[in-house]
Amino acid sequence: MSQSSSTINETHAANAFSKQSVVFDEIYSSDKIIQYKRERVRAHVLKHIPEKASILELNAGTGEDAIYFAEQGFTVHATDISTGMLTILERKVADKQLGNRITKEQCSFTALENLFNKGPYDQVFSNFAGLNCTNRLDKVVQSLSPLLKPGGIVTLVILPTFCLWELLLLLFKGKWKTAFRRFAGEKGARSHIEGEYFTCWYYNPSYVIKNMGADFELVDIEGLCTLVAPSYISGFAGKHPGIFRFLCRLEDRWKSTWPWRLIGDYYIISLRKK
């Protein structure tokens, strides 16, 4: 995909999430698996950054994480390419009177050199696979070092090229398209939200580590929704509450061990700037 095509893809993704922004929180805020995912990601972040740290958030969406971290005493510069998402974020920040802790800026994560507020920050954070909407993840991660203080942390939540649950969906449900979408390679896999079609790509931790370069050292990797069902398996937690609680306990125990840290729906990876 050419650079111009990559930009077009970002535009389609931005339009999709702008359309979804008005119902995004209504759809996802009460979902038990999404609540579990957010709790896991937030616990990972809090484990690795100092008190009162400054955070640059990429693809901040409607601001759920920005608001959480601001309420914990951090300052957050929330960025997103989607106008609709940033509008909802701004409204929520005003309602919660967090304007002294949260700022916002419309910016693509592939154009961070254009950021008005370049920090430097104690952490760069991106949740729930927004970075899978580009085939230029190499460019994104290579642009992070100037935005970070020495010792600063990068924490990214990314979709890998293999997911255990999607293999199980093939074996037990015959869902071939879902099972093999992550093997699309450089072509990526087509996705659609609210009638907008765009492409997603999948990246393993080794790709991130390689492209972060020698300025960074690996701190931590956790698998996310390795044993706990992915949130797109509708109603799993409500239909099977006992199994859901058991899988949560099991995943929390094994999340950082091989192979579980590598075969989830997502992985959480943190690297430190030397």
N, C-alpha and C positions, 0 to 999 in steps of 0.2 A: 504494500500500500504506500503510495507516495505521500509526501508531507501534506500536500493540498487535500488529498483524500482523507488523511488522518484528521485534519482540521474539520472537514465536513462531518466525519464520524463523531467528533466531539460536539459539534453543533447539534446533531441529531440526538445524542445522549442528553445534552443540556435541555433541549426542547422536551424530551420525554420526561425528565425529572421535574421540569417546570410545570408540566401538565399534572403530574402526580403530586406535586407539593401540597395542594389544597386538601388532599385526602391522606397524605403519607402518614401522619401521626395517628389518624383515626384507624387506618388499616393495621399499623404495626405496633402501636404503643402497648396494647394489651396482650400481644402474642407472647406466650410463656417461653418459647424457644428463643425469640429475639431478646427477651429480657435476660435470659441466661447468657446469650452471646454478649450483650452489652456489659453485663456484670463481669464476665471473664476478661473482656478487653480492658475494661477500666481497672480491674485489679492488677492486670499485667502492667499497665501504664504507671499506676501508683507505686508499684514495686521498684521502679527504675528511675524516678525523677525526684528531685529535692522539693521540699516545701516551698510554696510561693513561686514556683517555676513559671516561666513564660512559655507558651505553647503556640506554635503555628499549626493550625489544622487545615489540611487539604480535603477537598470535597466534604465540607462541614454539613451539608444538607440543611435540615430544618433546625439544627442547633442543639439537638438533644445532648450530645457529648460536650459541646462547648459550655452549655448551661451547667451540666453536672460538674465539670472541672472548675468552672468559675465559682460555684457554690462551695467547692472544697478549698478555695483560697488561691487558685491559680489565675493568671491572666491569659486570655485566649485571643489570638487574631484568627478569625474564622474566614476561610476563603472557599469559594465555589464558583463554578462557571454558570450555574443555573440561576437566572434572575428570580424565578418563582421560589426556589429554596431560600435564597437570601432574604426575600420579602417576608417569608414566614419566620425566619430566624430573627430578623430585626423586630418584628412584632412581639415575639416571645421574650426577647431581651428587654424590651421596654416594659412589658407586663411584669417581669420579675425584677425590674430596676437594677439590671446588671450592666448597664452601659459603662460603668467605670472599670469593668473587668473584661468585657467582650467588645472587640472591634470587628468590623467585617470589611471584606474587599472582594470584588468580583474579579477573579483571575483563574485562568486555566493552570492546572498543575504542570502542563508542558510549556508554560511561559512564565516560570517563576522569576526569571530575570527582569520581568516587568513589574514585579510587586512594588507598590509604593512603600509599604512597611516591611523592610528587609531584616528587621531584628537587630542583632542576632538573638536567637531564641535558645532556651534550654532544651526544647524538644520540638521535633516535627512529627505530626501524628496524622494518620489517615486510616479511617475505619471502613469496614464492610465493602472492600473490593472496588471502590471507586476507581482505583488505579488500574483495574483490569479493563477499563474502557479506552485504553490507549495501546497502540503497538510501539510506543516510544517510552516504555518504562525505563529503558536505559538512560534516556535524556533526563527524565524526571529525577531519578535518584542521583545522577551525576551533578545535578544542580543544587543539591541540598547542603553541601558542605559550607558554602559561604553564608548560609542562613543560620548556621548553628554556632554556638559558643564552643570552645574547646571543652571536651567532656560531655557535650550535648548528646542527646539520645534521639534516634529515629525509630519510631514504632509504626509499622505498616501491617494492615490486615488484608491479605491477598488470597485469591483463588488459585490453587496449584493445578498441575496438569493431570492429577489423578485424585479421585475421591472414592473412598470405600463404599459409601452409601450408594453412589451412582452405579457401581458395579453390582451391588445387591439388587438395585432396581431392575437391572438387566436380567439377572438370574431368576428373580422371583416374579417380576412384573412384565418382562419382555420390552422394557423401555429402551430401545436401541439408540434413539436420537439423544436422549439424556445421557446415556452411559458413555457415548463416544464423542460428545461435543467438545470435551477438553483435549481431544487429540487432533484438533483442526490445524495445529501448527501455525505457520505464519499467516494463513488465511483468516484465522480467528473463527469464532462461532457467532451466528446471528442471534440477536436478542431483540425483544420488542416490549415496550411499555407505553400504554396509552396511545396505541396506534403508530408510534414512532419506532422505526427499525434502526439498530446500530449494531456494531460488532464488539465482542469481548475477546480478550486474549488471556491466556493462562500462563503463570510463571511459577517456577519452583524456587525455593529459598536460595539454591546455588546461583541462580541468575541474579538475584538481588545482591547477594554477597559479592559476586564478581564485579558487578557494575558500580557498587558503592566504592570499590577501590581500596588502596592501601591506607587511606586516611581513616578507615573505620575498622573496628573490631566487633565480631559477633558477641552479643550479650545473652540472647535468649531466643528460643523458638518454641512455640506451643502449637499443637494441633487444635483446631476449633471445629466442633461438630464432626468429630471423628467417630465417636460412638453415639453421641446424642444426634437425633435425626436433624437433617437440615430443615430450616423453617419453611421451605417450599413444600414439604410433605404436610399438607394442610391438616390441622387438628390433631396431630400425633400426641402432643403433650396432654390435651384434654381427653382424648379417647383412651390413653394408656398412662394414667398418672403415676402408677407404681413403677412401671417400666421406665418411664421418663426420669423419675427420681433416682432409680438404680443406675441408669446410664450416666446421669450427671455425676454421681459419686465416682463411678468407674473412670470416666473421662478425666475428672479432676485429679485422679490419682496417677493416670498414665499420660497426661497431656504433653509432658516434656520428654518422654522416652521414645526410643525407636521401636517400631516404625510409626507410632501413633502421631508423633509431631508432624509427620509429612503427608498423611493420607486423609486429612479431614476435608470438609467442604471449604474451609479456610485454614490458613496458618497465621499466627501472630509472630512477627519477627522484630527484634530490637537490636540495633547496632549503635555503638558509641563512637563519637568522633575522638580521635586520639589527641 
